[in-house]
Amino acid sequence: MQQNLLHIHLIATVKEEDCRVANDKHTYQVLIVGGGPAGIATAITLHAKGIRCCVVEAHTTPIRKSGEAIPPNAKPLLKQLGILSLVEDEKHNVYYGNKSCWGSDQLEQKEFISDRLGHGYLLDRLYFETQLQEVYQHTNCPFYKGFKLKKVISDKKEVIATIENDSETLTLKSQFIIDATGRKASVCRHLGIQKENLDAQFAITFNVKLSNEIPHEIIVEATENGWWYVAPFTKKEVTMMFFTLKELLPAKENTAIFLQHELQQTIHLSKIIKNIPIEHCKIMPAGTSCLQIPFGKNWLAVGDAAYSFDPISSYGITSALASGFYGGHAVADFLHGKQEALDVYRYVVENAFQAYIQKLIAHYELEKRWEQSYYWTNRLAVFNSEIPS
């Protein structure tokens, strides 16, 4: 691990001193809010481009998030970012594909065997978040951990952000601010910019400890009211997520009963995962949303703050890293006088988003077993009529 971090540190193109605080007033060229994959990828890119930046992260230590899979086609991006060695760590697992019951009653293996880039990776997500933050910390750029964003003011000359933790309040100044705060898009909200929610899909997620080990793979199974996603957490523990529409969510006190019923409706998962206690459930948005324009005066959004994807697409982590990479290059070029750089970023991410929409429509249209159900009728109606082509 230390060798990997040293290698990444050595390939940086600027000296450590270039990323230190410019003066005692906490002034930077770029302020990044959010220390997840999108934010860290942005920071690594800016550092390599000689831009003085800092990262503000609300949590003092990384937290585990959903999203475990890195597909094979992400490898060139990881190499460009200098972090391919991170996913090759022994704590992560080689990933050859998913098992999926979608569009028929059969549980089919979706393999990467024909992919020219070979296998993907199933991540220990918490460890991966820790790895990324360690890479950033080795640049010696400031990292405001445990600080929450309280206020953002943007004028013609600079951005002024107020951040605070339990013991102090700081004022940070920068030429540019980057929103890497995920679906909540906190920076954008402070600036009065709202994301557009294109659908109302939600996820109910919980962890289950098993008595026996099951294969270390991802399993997806569709049902009448939504679909299940099961991914390994440890050798005998899995993360389970059920995706459905807001209108179909049960009352909070009925969540466990609702999930038990939905699990019983599955053909395959109900045989693999039996007699499990369902508790400590979390309900969160899991639909598609976007900004009309992913940048503005002195700001730019990356990751889920700019575009949030349906988890069936597996765009999550890869998209976050990619938007951080391209967003970091765009902001660096803009600060170096290339006025068109932000429009180029918009072109890249909007094209990727449109490609995602087309693939998403095609994938949902494969499932025709419940054409009269509220969930499946709604999914097709939303994505075929409301999303622009």
C-alpha positions in Angstrom: 0.0 0.0 0.0 2.7 2.5 1.0 4.6 1.7 -2.3 1.5 2.4 -4.3 1.0 5.8 -2.5 4.7 6.6 -3.0 4.4 5.9 -6.7 1.4 8.1 -7.1 3.1 10.9 -5.1 6.2 10.8 -7.2 4.3 11.1 -10.5 2.7 14.4 -9.5 3.9 17.2 -11.7 4.2 19.9 -9.1 6.1 20.3 -5.9 4.3 19.9 -2.6 4.8 23.6 -1.8 2.6 24.5 -4.8 -0.4 23.0 -3.1 0.0 24.6 0.4 -2.3 27.4 1.6 -1.5 30.6 -0.3 -1.7 32.8 2.9 -3.1 32.8 6.4 -6.6 33.6 5.2 -7.2 30.2 3.7 -7.1 31.3 0.1 -7.0 28.8 -2.8 -7.4 28.7 -6.5 -10.1 25.9 -6.2 -12.2 24.8 -3.3 -13.7 21.3 -3.6 -16.6 20.4 -1.3 -16.9 16.6 -0.9 -14.2 14.0 -0.2 -15.7 11.0 -2.0 -14.5 9.5 -5.3 -15.6 12.5 -7.4 -14.0 15.1 -5.1 -10.8 13.2 -4.7 -10.4 12.5 -8.4 -10.9 16.2 -9.0 -8.3 17.1 -6.4 -5.7 14.7 -7.7 -6.2 16.0 -11.3 -5.9 19.7 -10.2 -2.8 18.9 -8.1 -1.2 17.3 -11.2 -2.1 20.4 -13.2 -0.4 22.7 -10.7 -3.6 24.2 -9.3 -3.6 25.1 -5.6 -6.7 23.4 -4.1 -8.2 22.1 -0.9 -11.0 19.6 0.0 -13.7 20.1 2.5 -15.3 16.8 3.8 -18.2 16.7 6.4 -17.1 13.3 7.9 -13.9 12.9 9.9 -13.4 9.4 8.6 -14.6 7.7 5.4 -18.1 6.1 5.5 -19.2 3.1 3.7 -21.5 3.8 0.7 -23.4 1.6 -1.7 -21.7 0.8 -5.0 -19.1 -1.9 -5.1 -18.4 -2.7 -8.8 -15.7 -1.4 -11.0 -16.3 -2.7 -14.6 -13.3 -3.6 -16.9 -13.8 -0.5 -19.1 -12.8 1.7 -16.1 -9.2 0.5 -16.1 -7.9 3.2 -18.6 -9.4 5.9 -16.5 -7.9 4.5 -13.3 -4.6 4.4 -15.0 -4.9 8.0 -16.1 -5.7 9.0 -12.5 -2.7 7.0 -11.2 -4.9 4.9 -9.0 -5.2 1.5 -10.8 -2.9 0.0 -8.2 -5.5 0.8 -5.5 -8.1 -1.6 -6.9 -5.4 -4.2 -7.4 -5.0 -4.3 -3.6 -5.7 -7.7 -2.1 -8.6 -6.4 -0.1 -10.5 -6.0 -3.3 -11.7 -8.9 -5.4 -11.5 -9.8 -9.1 -15.0 -9.4 -10.7 -16.0 -11.4 -13.7 -19.7 -10.4 -14.0 -23.2 -10.5 -12.4 -25.9 -13.0 -12.0 -29.2 -11.5 -13.2 -32.8 -12.6 -13.4 -34.2 -9.8 -15.6 -36.6 -10.3 -18.6 -37.1 -14.0 -18.0 -37.3 -16.5 -15.1 -33.8 -17.7 -15.6 -30.8 -16.6 -13.5 -28.2 -15.8 -16.1 -24.5 -15.1 -15.7 -23.5 -11.8 -17.3 -19.7 -12.3 -17.9 -16.9 -10.0 -18.9 -15.0 -12.8 -20.6 -15.3 -11.2 -24.0 -14.2 -7.8 -22.8 -10.8 -6.9 -24.2 -9.9 -5.3 -20.8 -10.6 -8.5 -18.9 -12.1 -8.6 -15.4 -13.4 -5.8 -13.2 -13.2 -5.4 -9.5 -15.6 -5.9 -6.5 -14.5 -3.3 -4.0 -14.3 -3.2 -0.3 -16.0 0.2 -0.6 -15.0 1.6 2.8 -11.4 0.6 2.2 -11.4 2.1 -1.3 -12.7 5.4 0.1 -9.9 5.3 2.7 -7.3 4.6 -0.1 -8.5 7.6 -2.1 -8.3 10.0 0.8 -4.8 8.7 1.6 -3.7 9.4 -1.9 -5.0 13.0 -1.7 -3.4 13.5 1.7 0.0 12.5 0.3 -0.2 15.6 -2.0 0.0 17.7 1.2 -2.9 19.8 0.0 -5.2 21.0 2.8 -8.0 18.6 3.9 -10.7 20.1 6.1 -12.1 16.9 7.6 -15.2 17.0 9.7 -16.2 20.5 8.4 -19.7 21.1 7.1 -20.5 23.8 4.5 -22.6 26.5 6.0 -22.6 29.3 3.4 -21.4 30.1 -0.1 -21.2 33.5 -1.6 -20.0 33.9 -5.2 -19.3 37.3 -6.8 -17.4 38.4 -9.9 -14.0 38.1 -8.3 -14.1 35.2 -5.9 -16.0 32.5 -4.0 -16.3 32.8 -0.2 -17.3 29.7 1.7 -18.0 29.4 5.4 -17.3 26.0 6.9 -17.6 24.8 10.5 -17.1 21.9 12.9 -17.9 21.5 16.6 -15.1 23.8 17.7 -14.4 26.4 15.0 -15.8 28.3 12.0 -13.5 29.1 9.0 -13.8 31.3 6.0 -12.2 30.0 2.8 -11.7 32.0 -0.3 -11.1 30.7 -3.9 -11.4 31.6 -7.5 -13.5 28.5 -8.1 -15.7 26.1 -6.1 -16.5 22.5 -7.1 -19.6 20.7 -5.9 -18.7 17.0 -5.2 -21.3 16.5 -2.5 -23.3 13.8 -4.2 -27.0 13.7 -4.8 -27.8 16.5 -2.4 -25.6 18.9 -4.4 -25.1 21.2 -1.4 -23.0 23.8 -3.2 -25.5 24.2 -5.9 -28.3 24.6 -3.4 -26.4 27.3 -1.6 -26.0 29.1 -4.9 -29.8 28.7 -5.6 -29.3 26.1 -8.4 -31.7 23.1 -8.3 -31.3 19.6 -9.9 -34.1 18.2 -11.9 -35.4 14.8 -10.7 -36.4 12.8 -13.7 -38.1 10.0 -11.8 -39.0 9.0 -8.2 -37.2 5.7 -7.7 -36.0 5.0 -4.1 -33.9 2.3 -2.5 -34.5 0.5 0.7 -31.1 -0.8 1.9 -30.0 -3.1 4.8 -27.3 -5.5 5.7 -27.8 -9.2 6.5 -25.5 -11.6 8.2 -25.7 -15.2 6.8 -25.0 -18.5 8.4 -23.2 -19.8 5.3 -21.0 -18.2 2.8 -22.5 -17.4 -0.6 -20.6 -16.7 -3.9 -18.7 -13.4 -3.9 -20.7 -11.8 -6.7 -23.5 -9.4 -7.4 -27.0 -10.7 -7.9 -29.9 -8.7 -9.5 -33.5 -10.0 -9.6 -36.5 -8.2 -10.9 -40.0 -8.5 -9.3 -43.4 -7.1 -10.0 -42.9 -4.1 -7.7 -39.2 -3.3 -8.4 -35.9 -5.1 -8.3 -33.4 -6.5 -5.8 -29.6 -5.9 -5.7 -27.5 -8.1 -3.5 -23.7 -7.5 -3.1 -21.1 -9.0 -0.7 -20.2 -7.0 2.4 -18.0 -9.6 4.1 -17.7 -13.4 3.6 -20.9 -14.0 5.5 -22.6 -10.7 5.2 -24.4 -9.0 2.3 -25.8 -5.6 1.4 -29.4 -6.0 0.2 -31.2 -3.2 -1.7 -34.8 -3.2 -3.0 -35.6 -0.5 -5.6 -39.1 0.7 -6.1 -41.1 3.9 -6.6 -41.9 6.5 -4.0 -45.6 5.7 -4.3 -45.0 2.1 -3.5 -42.9 2.6 -0.4 -44.6 1.3 2.8 -45.1 3.2 6.0 -41.9 3.2 8.1 -43.3 0.7 10.6 -44.2 -1.7 7.9 -40.9 -1.7 6.1 -39.7 -5.1 7.3 -42.9 -6.8 6.5 -42.9 -5.2 3.0 -39.4 -6.4 2.3 -40.0 -9.9 3.5 -43.0 -10.1 1.2 -41.0 -8.7 -1.8 -38.2 -11.2 -1.1 -40.7 -14.1 -1.1 -41.8 -13.0 -4.6 -38.3 -13.7 -6.0 -37.6 -16.9 -7.8 -33.9 -17.2 -7.0 -33.0 -15.0 -4.1 -35.6 -16.5 -1.8 -33.8 -19.8 -2.2 -30.4 -18.4 -1.5 -31.2 -16.0 1.4 -33.8 -17.5 3.8 -35.2 -16.6 7.3 -33.3 -13.4 7.6 -34.0 -10.6 10.1 -34.6 -7.3 8.4 -33.7 -4.3 10.5 -31.9 -1.0 10.4 -33.3 -0.2 7.0 -32.4 3.1 5.2 -34.5 4.7 2.5 -32.8 6.9 0.0 -33.4 8.4 -3.5 -32.0 6.2 -6.3 -33.4 7.7 -9.4 -32.0 9.7 -12.3 -31.5 13.5 -11.8 -29.4 16.1 -13.4 -28.4 19.8 -13.6 -29.5 21.6 -16.7 -26.0 22.9 -17.0 -23.2 21.4 -14.9 -21.3 24.7 -14.4 -21.7 28.4 -13.9 -19.9 31.5 -12.8 -17.1 30.3 -10.5 -18.6 26.9 -10.0 -18.7 23.4 -11.5 -20.4 20.1 -10.4 -18.9 16.6 -10.6 -20.2 13.2 -9.7 -23.8 12.7 -8.4 -24.0 16.5 -7.8 -24.1 17.0 -11.6 -25.8 13.7 -12.7 -27.3 11.0 -10.6 -27.7 7.6 -12.2 -30.1 4.6 -11.7 -28.0 2.0 -9.9 -28.9 -0.7 -12.5 -26.5 1.1 -14.9 -23.4 0.5 -12.8 -22.3 4.1 -13.6 -21.8 5.1 -10.0 -18.2 5.0 -9.0 -16.8 5.0 -12.5 -18.8 8.1 -13.5 -17.8 9.9 -10.3 -14.1 9.3 -11.0 -14.5 10.2 -14.7 -16.3 13.5 -14.0 -13.7 14.4 -11.4 -11.0 13.7 -13.9 -12.6 15.7 -16.7 -13.9 18.4 -14.4 -10.5 18.9 -12.9 -8.9 19.3 -16.3 -11.6 21.7 -17.4 -11.2 23.9 -14.3 -7.4 23.9 -14.5 -7.6 24.8 -18.2 -10.1 27.6 -17.5 -7.9 29.1 -14.8 -5.1 29.0 -17.3 -7.1 31.2 -19.7 -8.9 28.6 -21.9 -12.4 30.1 -21.7 -13.9 27.2 -23.7 -12.8 24.5 -21.3 -16.0 24.4 -19.2 -18.1 24.1 -22.3 -15.9 21.1 -23.4 -16.6 19.5 -19.9 -20.3 20.1 -20.4 -20.2 18.4 -23.9 -18.4 15.4 -22.5 -20.7 14.8 -19.5 -23.9 15.5 -21.4 -23.0 13.1 -24.1 -22.2 10.4 -21.5 -25.6 11.1 -19.8 -27.5 10.8 -23.1 -25.7 7.5 -23.8 -26.7 6.3 -20.3 -30.4 7.2 -20.9 -30.5 5.2 -24.1 -28.9 2.2 -22.4 -31.3 2.5 -19.4 -34.4 2.6 -21.6 -33.1 -0.5 -23.5 -32.5 -2.4 -20.3 -35.9 -1.6 -18.7 -37.6 -2.6 -21.9 -36.2 -6.1 -21.6 -38.5 -6.7 -18.7 -42.0 -7.5 -20.0 -43.2 -10.0 -17.4 -45.2 -7.4 -15.5 -46.3 -4.9 -18.2 -49.5 -4.0 -16.2 -47.7 -3.4 -12.9 -47.4 0.1 -11.6 -43.6 0.0 -11.3 -42.8 -1.3 -14.8 -45.4 0.8 -16.5 -44.1 3.9 -14.8 -40.4 3.1 -15.6 -41.1 2.8 -19.3 -43.4 5.8 -19.4 -41.0 8.1 -17.5 -37.9 7.3 -19.6 -39.6 7.2 -23.0 -41.7 10.4 -22.7 -40.1 12.7 -20.1 -36.4 12.4 -20.8 -35.2 14.5 -23.7 -33.6 12.6 -26.6 
